[in-house]
Amino acid sequence: MAKTTLDSDVPVKDRSLSPKAYRNALFDLHVELVKLQEWVVQTGSKICIVFEGRDGAGKGGTIKAMTERVSPRVFRVVALPAPSEREKSQMYLQRYMPHLPAAGEVVIFDRSWYNRAGVERVMGFCSDAEVKAFFEAVPLVERAIVDSGIILLKYWLEVSADEQTRRLNERIHDGRKTWKLTDMDLKSYSRWYDYSRARDAMFEASDTEFAAWHVANSDDKRRARLNILSDMLSRIPYQAMPRRKVTLPKRQKPDGYLAPDYPFKHIAERF
């Protein structure tokens, strides 16, 4: 893999993307995502997209931008909680396998089996031997995933130290975002370079020809979302599927129907 310097300041465009330009670009991408959805359903394709990155890198916002105009029955988001005692006793990758896509599905992992290479390793939740075993196994497992016909895409969202600090501080003070800040986030924040070393080792072990890591600079959230969605669409050989012409049918006539004289409990119109 070509060497990169991900911990240097992530370059951000001098001129910010205006909300209008962002909405217009996102509209066009949403249209393409609907086309992708129809192609996946009609062809029985299987797509798995993995999102990884530091806390505050923008994974959740990117996933929301990807899924807000498509069906949750086709685009399924997987964000697993901490493993149960039973799951801790399983083969590590076992708890993730049932969530892989079947025909006609797009599965999006908001963090994935790479927890072992990241938070579990840095926070001491697994041993060095377990990390080594994971690094040896993951290319084999991902080879099997790809060979089964699943399109596997892996994205790493890279945020700079200063921007991560700004975003985490925002979570402290913005009442809409306080739920996003956990004790684990705070512990992780103090271990920036431990995470950098863990990320580098993860890339070295799992950036393969058949399951490559694609890195997106995410200091500018809007640009990151557009760039990731555009890149993802370019890597999937979808095409617009034929659609039948649709017209609304005529509504039935009232046939004597009268609105009931019923004391409906209307909500207060405060806005």
C-alpha positions as a LaTeX table, in Angstrom:
\begin{tabular}{lrrr}
\hline
Residue & $x$ (\AA) & $y$ (\AA) & $z$ (\AA) \\
\hline
Met1 & 0.00 & 0.00 & 0.00 \\
Ala2 & 1.29 & 3.44 & $-0.83$ \\
Lys3 & 2.47 & 5.39 & 2.18 \\
Thr4 & 0.24 & 8.17 & 3.45 \\
Thr5 & 0.50 & 10.73 & 6.21 \\
Leu6 & $-2.98$ & 10.62 & 7.61 \\
Asp7 & $-2.12$ & 12.38 & 10.86 \\
Ser8 & $-1.05$ & 15.58 & 9.15 \\
Asp9 & $-3.67$ & 18.31 & 9.00 \\
Val10 & $-6.42$ & 17.18 & 6.67 \\
Pro11 & $-6.71$ & 19.74 & 3.87 \\
Val12 & $-10.02$ & 21.53 & 3.66 \\
Lys13 & $-11.11$ & 23.63 & 0.70 \\
Asp14 & $-10.59$ & 27.34 & 1.25 \\
Arg15 & $-14.15$ & 28.10 & 0.18 \\
Ser16 & $-16.85$ & 26.20 & 2.03 \\
Leu17 & $-19.57$ & 24.40 & 0.11 \\
Ser18 & $-22.76$ & 26.43 & 0.36 \\
Pro19 & $-25.88$ & 24.73 & 1.75 \\
Lys20 & $-27.63$ & 25.21 & $-1.61$ \\
Ala21 & $-24.78$ & 23.65 & $-3.59$ \\
Tyr22 & $-24.67$ & 20.78 & $-1.12$ \\
Arg23 & $-28.42$ & 20.16 & $-1.35$ \\
Asn24 & $-28.34$ & 20.23 & $-5.15$ \\
Ala25 & $-25.43$ & 17.78 & $-5.34$ \\
Leu26 & $-27.01$ & 15.52 & $-2.72$ \\
Phe27 & $-30.31$ & 15.55 & $-4.64$ \\
Asp28 & $-28.57$ & 14.18 & $-7.73$ \\
Leu29 & $-26.80$ & 11.52 & $-5.66$ \\
His30 & $-30.09$ & 10.51 & $-4.03$ \\
Val31 & $-31.59$ & 9.97 & $-7.48$ \\
Glu32 & $-28.68$ & 7.67 & $-8.31$ \\
Leu33 & $-29.08$ & 5.84 & $-5.00$ \\
Val34 & $-32.71$ & 5.12 & $-5.87$ \\
Lys35 & $-31.53$ & 3.74 & $-9.21$ \\
Leu36 & $-29.00$ & 1.63 & $-7.33$ \\
Gln37 & $-31.75$ & 0.38 & $-5.01$ \\
Glu38 & $-33.93$ & $-0.71$ & $-7.94$ \\
Trp39 & $-30.95$ & $-2.46$ & $-9.57$ \\
Val40 & $-30.08$ & $-4.28$ & $-6.35$ \\
Val41 & $-33.64$ & $-5.50$ & $-5.88$ \\
Gln42 & $-34.23$ & $-6.52$ & $-9.47$ \\
Thr43 & $-30.86$ & $-8.24$ & $-9.96$ \\
Gly44 & $-30.59$ & $-9.78$ & $-6.48$ \\
Ser45 & $-27.24$ & $-8.10$ & $-5.92$ \\
Lys46 & $-25.58$ & $-8.03$ & $-2.50$ \\
Ile47 & $-23.63$ & $-5.03$ & $-1.24$ \\
Cys48 & $-21.80$ & $-4.55$ & 2.06 \\
Ile49 & $-20.38$ & $-1.15$ & 3.02 \\
Val50 & $-18.15$ & $-0.74$ & 6.05 \\
Phe51 & $-17.60$ & 2.66 & 7.70 \\
Glu52 & $-14.75$ & 3.13 & 10.16 \\
Gly53 & $-12.97$ & 6.15 & 11.63 \\
Arg54 & $-12.24$ & 7.94 & 14.86 \\
Asp55 & $-15.02$ & 9.26 & 17.07 \\
Gly56 & $-16.45$ & 12.39 & 15.47 \\
Ala57 & $-15.17$ & 11.56 & 11.99 \\
Gly58 & $-18.65$ & 11.81 & 10.48 \\
Lys59 & $-19.69$ & 8.21 & 9.95 \\
Gly60 & $-23.23$ & 8.68 & 11.22 \\
Gly61 & $-23.91$ & 11.76 & 9.13 \\
Thr62 & $-22.61$ & 10.07 & 6.00 \\
Ile63 & $-24.77$ & 7.00 & 6.60 \\
Lys64 & $-27.81$ & 9.23 & 7.20 \\
Ala65 & $-27.15$ & 11.09 & 3.94 \\
Met66 & $-26.89$ & 7.75 & 2.15 \\
Thr67 & $-30.08$ & 6.25 & 3.53 \\
Glu68 & $-32.54$ & 9.11 & 3.98 \\
Arg69 & $-34.19$ & 8.69 & 0.54 \\
Val70 & $-34.10$ & 4.92 & 0.12 \\
Ser71 & $-35.97$ & 2.03 & 1.67 \\
Pro72 & $-34.76$ & 0.72 & 5.05 \\
Arg73 & $-35.88$ & $-2.72$ & 3.86 \\
Val74 & $-33.17$ & $-2.60$ & 1.19 \\
Phe75 & $-30.56$ & $-0.34$ & 2.80 \\
Arg76 & $-30.09$ & $-1.89$ & 6.22 \\
Val77 & $-27.84$ & $-0.17$ & 8.81 \\
Val78 & $-26.03$ & $-2.38$ & 11.32 \\
Ala79 & $-24.62$ & $-0.76$ & 14.47 \\
Leu80 & $-24.02$ & $-3.53$ & 16.96 \\
Pro81 & $-23.89$ & $-2.84$ & 20.72 \\
Ala82 & $-21.19$ & $-4.19$ & 23.00 \\
Pro83 & $-21.07$ & $-8.00$ & 22.80 \\
Ser84 & $-23.03$ & $-10.08$ & 25.29 \\
Glu85 & $-21.32$ & $-12.67$ & 27.45 \\
Arg86 & $-22.44$ & $-15.36$ & 25.02 \\
Glu87 & $-21.08$ & $-13.41$ & 22.05 \\
Lys88 & $-17.77$ & $-12.92$ & 23.83 \\
Ser89 & $-17.41$ & $-16.70$ & 23.93 \\
Gln90 & $-17.98$ & $-17.06$ & 20.16 \\
Met91 & $-15.43$ & $-16.94$ & 17.40 \\
Tyr92 & $-14.82$ & $-13.21$ & 17.07 \\
Leu93 & $-16.21$ & $-12.68$ & 13.56 \\
Gln94 & $-19.23$ & $-14.91$ & 14.22 \\
Arg95 & $-21.52$ & $-12.15$ & 15.53 \\
Tyr96 & $-21.07$ & $-10.12$ & 12.36 \\
Met97 & $-21.69$ & $-12.85$ & 9.81 \\
Pro98 & $-25.51$ & $-13.09$ & 10.25 \\
His99 & $-25.80$ & $-9.42$ & 9.27 \\
Leu100 & $-24.16$ & $-9.79$ & 5.86 \\
Pro101 & $-26.51$ & $-9.05$ & 2.95 \\
Ala102 & $-28.74$ & $-11.54$ & 1.22 \\
Ala103 & $-29.90$ & $-11.06$ & $-2.36$ \\
Gly104 & $-31.49$ & $-7.66$ & $-2.91$ \\
Glu105 & $-29.91$ & $-6.00$ & 0.15 \\
Val106 & $-27.40$ & $-3.26$ & 0.90 \\
Val107 & $-25.96$ & $-3.62$ & 4.40 \\
Ile108 & $-24.11$ & $-0.68$ & 5.95 \\
Phe109 & $-21.92$ & $-1.31$ & 8.99 \\
Asp110 & $-21.57$ & 1.69 & 11.32 \\
Arg111 & $-18.39$ & 0.23 & 12.76 \\
Ser112 & $-17.78$ & $-3.41$ & 12.08 \\
Trp113 & $-15.52$ & $-6.37$ & 12.77 \\
Tyr114 & $-12.70$ & $-3.83$ & 12.68 \\
Asn115 & $-13.56$ & $-2.93$ & 16.27 \\
Arg116 & $-10.97$ & $-5.55$ & 17.13 \\
Ala117 & $-8.31$ & $-3.63$ & 15.25 \\
Gly118 & $-9.38$ & $-0.30$ & 16.76 \\
Val119 & $-11.22$ & 0.34 & 20.00 \\
Glu120 & $-10.77$ & $-3.16$ & 21.44 \\
Arg121 & $-7.04$ & $-3.10$ & 20.82 \\
Val122 & $-6.45$ & 0.46 & 22.04 \\
Met123 & $-8.64$ & 0.13 & 25.13 \\
Gly124 & $-7.22$ & $-3.25$ & 26.12 \\
Phe125 & $-10.42$ & $-5.25$ & 25.58 \\
Cys126 & $-8.51$ & $-7.97$ & 23.74 \\
Ser127 & $-5.03$ & $-9.47$ & 23.89 \\
Asp128 & $-2.17$ & $-9.01$ & 21.43 \\
Ala129 & $-2.63$ & $-12.64$ & 20.44 \\
Glu130 & $-6.29$ & $-12.01$ & 19.62 \\
Val131 & $-5.37$ & $-9.00$ & 17.49 \\
Lys132 & $-2.74$ & $-11.06$ & 15.66 \\
Ala133 & $-5.28$ & $-13.83$ & 15.02 \\
Phe134 & $-7.76$ & $-11.25$ & 13.71 \\
Phe135 & $-5.24$ & $-9.78$ & 11.29 \\
Glu136 & $-4.46$ & $-13.25$ & 9.99 \\
Ala137 & $-8.13$ & $-14.17$ & 9.62 \\
Val138 & $-9.70$ & $-11.01$ & 8.24 \\
Pro139 & $-8.24$ & $-11.18$ & 4.70 \\
Leu140 & $-9.37$ & $-14.80$ & 4.44 \\
Val141 & $-12.88$ & $-13.97$ & 5.66 \\
Glu142 & $-13.18$ & $-10.95$ & 3.35 \\
Arg143 & $-11.93$ & $-13.06$ & 0.45 \\
Ala144 & $-14.75$ & $-15.52$ & 1.20 \\
Ile145 & $-17.26$ & $-12.65$ & 1.43 \\
Val146 & $-16.23$ & $-11.30$ & $-1.97$ \\
Asp147 & $-16.11$ & $-14.78$ & $-3.54$ \\
Ser148 & $-19.70$ & $-15.34$ & $-2.39$ \\
Gly149 & $-20.82$ & $-12.53$ & $-4.70$ \\
Ile150 & $-20.99$ & $-9.68$ & $-2.17$ \\
Ile151 & $-19.65$ & $-6.30$ & $-3.28$ \\
Leu152 & $-17.57$ & $-5.23$ & $-0.27$ \\
Leu153 & $-16.58$ & $-1.58$ & 0.12 \\
Lys154 & $-14.60$ & $-0.26$ & 3.10 \\
Tyr155 & $-14.34$ & 3.45 & 3.96 \\
Trp156 & $-12.12$ & 5.11 & 6.52 \\
Leu157 & $-13.15$ & 8.67 & 7.43 \\
Glu158 & $-10.08$ & 10.65 & 8.42 \\
Val159 & $-10.61$ & 13.67 & 10.68 \\
Ser160 & $-7.88$ & 15.99 & 11.94 \\
Ala161 & $-7.11$ & 16.36 & 15.63 \\
Asp162 & $-8.35$ & 19.96 & 15.76 \\
Glu163 & $-11.61$ & 19.19 & 14.01 \\
Gln164 & $-12.26$ & 16.17 & 16.21 \\
Thr165 & $-11.76$ & 18.38 & 19.27 \\
Arg166 & $-14.23$ & 20.94 & 17.89 \\
Arg167 & $-16.85$ & 18.28 & 17.19 \\
Leu168 & $-16.55$ & 16.57 & 20.55 \\
Asn169 & $-16.78$ & 19.91 & 22.35 \\
Glu170 & $-19.91$ & 20.59 & 20.32 \\
Arg171 & $-21.39$ & 17.36 & 21.63 \\
Ile172 & $-20.78$ & 18.54 & 25.18 \\
His173 & $-22.62$ & 21.83 & 24.72 \\
Asp174 & $-25.31$ & 21.03 & 22.11 \\
Gly175 & $-28.34$ & 19.45 & 23.78 \\
Arg176 & $-29.20$ & 17.63 & 20.55 \\
Lys177 & $-25.88$ & 15.84 & 20.51 \\
Thr178 & $-25.10$ & 14.98 & 24.12 \\
Trp179 & $-26.21$ & 11.39 & 23.54 \\
Lys180 & $-23.37$ & 11.00 & 21.04 \\
Leu181 & $-20.67$ & 11.53 & 23.67 \\
Thr182 & $-19.86$ & 8.46 & 25.77 \\
Asp183 & $-17.27$ & 7.71 & 28.41 \\
Met184 & $-15.54$ & 5.57 & 25.81 \\
Asp185 & $-15.32$ & 8.57 & 23.48 \\
Leu186 & $-13.56$ & 10.56 & 26.18 \\
Lys187 & $-11.08$ & 7.78 & 26.89 \\
Ser188 & $-10.46$ & 7.32 & 23.19 \\
Tyr189 & $-9.92$ & 11.05 & 22.68 \\
Ser190 & $-6.88$ & 11.04 & 24.95 \\
Arg191 & $-5.25$ & 8.21 & 22.98 \\
Trp192 & $-4.94$ & 9.83 & 19.57 \\
Tyr193 & $-1.60$ & 8.28 & 18.64 \\
Asp194 & $-2.50$ & 4.86 & 20.00 \\
Tyr195 & $-5.38$ & 4.96 & 17.54 \\
Ser196 & $-3.06$ & 6.16 & 14.80 \\
Arg197 & $-0.78$ & 3.17 & 15.35 \\
Ala198 & $-3.78$ & 0.83 & 15.45 \\
Arg199 & $-5.15$ & 2.32 & 12.21 \\
Asp200 & $-1.81$ & 1.95 & 10.46 \\
Ala201 & $-1.54$ & $-1.70$ & 11.50 \\
Met202 & $-5.11$ & $-2.31$ & 10.37 \\
Phe203 & $-4.39$ & $-0.88$ & 6.92 \\
Glu204 & $-1.21$ & $-2.89$ & 6.63 \\
Ala205 & $-3.04$ & $-6.13$ & 7.41 \\
Ser206 & $-6.33$ & $-5.63$ & 5.58 \\
Asp207 & $-5.86$ & $-3.22$ & 2.66 \\
Thr208 & $-6.06$ & $-5.89$ & $-0.02$ \\
Glu209 & $-6.67$ & $-5.83$ & $-3.75$ \\
Phe210 & $-10.07$ & $-7.50$ & $-3.34$ \\
Ala211 & $-11.14$ & $-5.50$ & $-0.25$ \\
Ala212 & $-9.30$ & $-2.20$ & $-0.31$ \\
Trp213 & $-9.61$ & 0.64 & 2.17 \\
His214 & $-10.82$ & 3.92 & 0.67 \\
Val215 & $-9.88$ & 6.99 & 2.71 \\
Ala216 & $-12.04$ & 10.12 & 2.78 \\
Asn217 & $-10.90$ & 13.38 & 4.35 \\
Ser218 & $-13.83$ & 14.38 & 6.54 \\
Asp219 & $-13.00$ & 17.75 & 8.10 \\
Asp220 & $-15.57$ & 19.24 & 5.70 \\
Lys221 & $-18.62$ & 17.10 & 6.43 \\
Arg222 & $-20.61$ & 18.14 & 3.39 \\
Arg223 & $-17.82$ & 17.48 & 0.95 \\
Ala224 & $-16.98$ & 14.20 & 2.66 \\
Arg225 & $-20.55$ & 12.94 & 2.31 \\
Leu226 & $-20.77$ & 13.90 & $-1.34$ \\
Asn227 & $-17.35$ & 12.45 & $-2.13$ \\
Ile228 & $-18.08$ & 9.16 & $-0.39$ \\
Leu229 & $-21.50$ & 8.69 & $-2.00$ \\
Ser230 & $-20.07$ & 9.54 & $-5.41$ \\
Asp231 & $-17.15$ & 7.18 & $-4.95$ \\
Met232 & $-19.39$ & 4.38 & $-3.72$ \\
Leu233 & $-21.70$ & 4.71 & $-6.71$ \\
Ser234 & $-18.74$ & 4.67 & $-9.09$ \\
Arg235 & $-17.55$ & 1.33 & $-7.70$ \\
Ile236 & $-20.84$ & $-0.54$ & $-8.20$ \\
Pro237 & $-21.80$ & $-1.62$ & $-11.75$ \\
Tyr238 & $-25.45$ & $-0.62$ & $-11.39$ \\
Gln239 & $-27.63$ & 0.73 & $-14.16$ \\
Ala240 & $-31.05$ & 2.33 & $-14.41$ \\
Met241 & $-33.66$ & $-0.41$ & $-14.60$ \\
Pro242 & $-36.72$ & $-0.18$ & $-16.86$ \\
Arg243 & $-39.77$ & 1.15 & $-15.06$ \\
Arg244 & $-43.40$ & 0.91 & $-16.05$ \\
Lys245 & $-45.26$ & 4.13 & $-16.63$ \\
Val246 & $-47.31$ & 5.06 & $-13.57$ \\
Thr247 & $-50.43$ & 7.21 & $-13.49$ \\
Leu248 & $-52.70$ & 7.81 & $-10.54$ \\
Pro249 & $-56.06$ & 6.05 & $-10.80$ \\
Lys250 & $-59.31$ & 7.95 & $-10.41$ \\
Arg251 & $-60.62$ & 8.24 & $-6.88$ \\
Gln252 & $-63.91$ & 6.60 & $-6.09$ \\
Lys253 & $-67.03$ & 8.78 & $-5.77$ \\
Pro254 & $-68.36$ & 9.60 & $-2.27$ \\
Asp255 & $-71.37$ & 7.32 & $-2.78$ \\
Gly256 & $-73.20$ & 9.01 & 0.08 \\
Tyr257 & $-70.26$ & 9.23 & 2.49 \\
Leu258 & $-70.49$ & 12.06 & 5.05 \\
Ala259 & $-67.75$ & 13.08 & 7.45 \\
Pro260 & $-68.77$ & 12.01 & 10.97 \\
Asp261 & $-69.68$ & 14.48 & 13.64 \\
Tyr262 & $-66.98$ & 13.18 & 15.99 \\
Pro263 & $-64.91$ & 15.12 & 18.56 \\
Phe264 & $-61.51$ & 14.32 & 17.08 \\
Lys265 & $-58.70$ & 15.14 & 19.49 \\
His266 & $-56.59$ & 17.41 & 17.30 \\
Ile267 & $-53.11$ & 18.28 & 18.50 \\
Ala268 & $-52.34$ & 21.91 & 19.31 \\
Glu269 & $-51.11$ & 23.83 & 16.26 \\
Arg270 & $-48.13$ & 25.60 & 17.84 \\
Phe271 & $-46.36$ & 26.30 & 14.59 \\
\hline
\end{tabular}
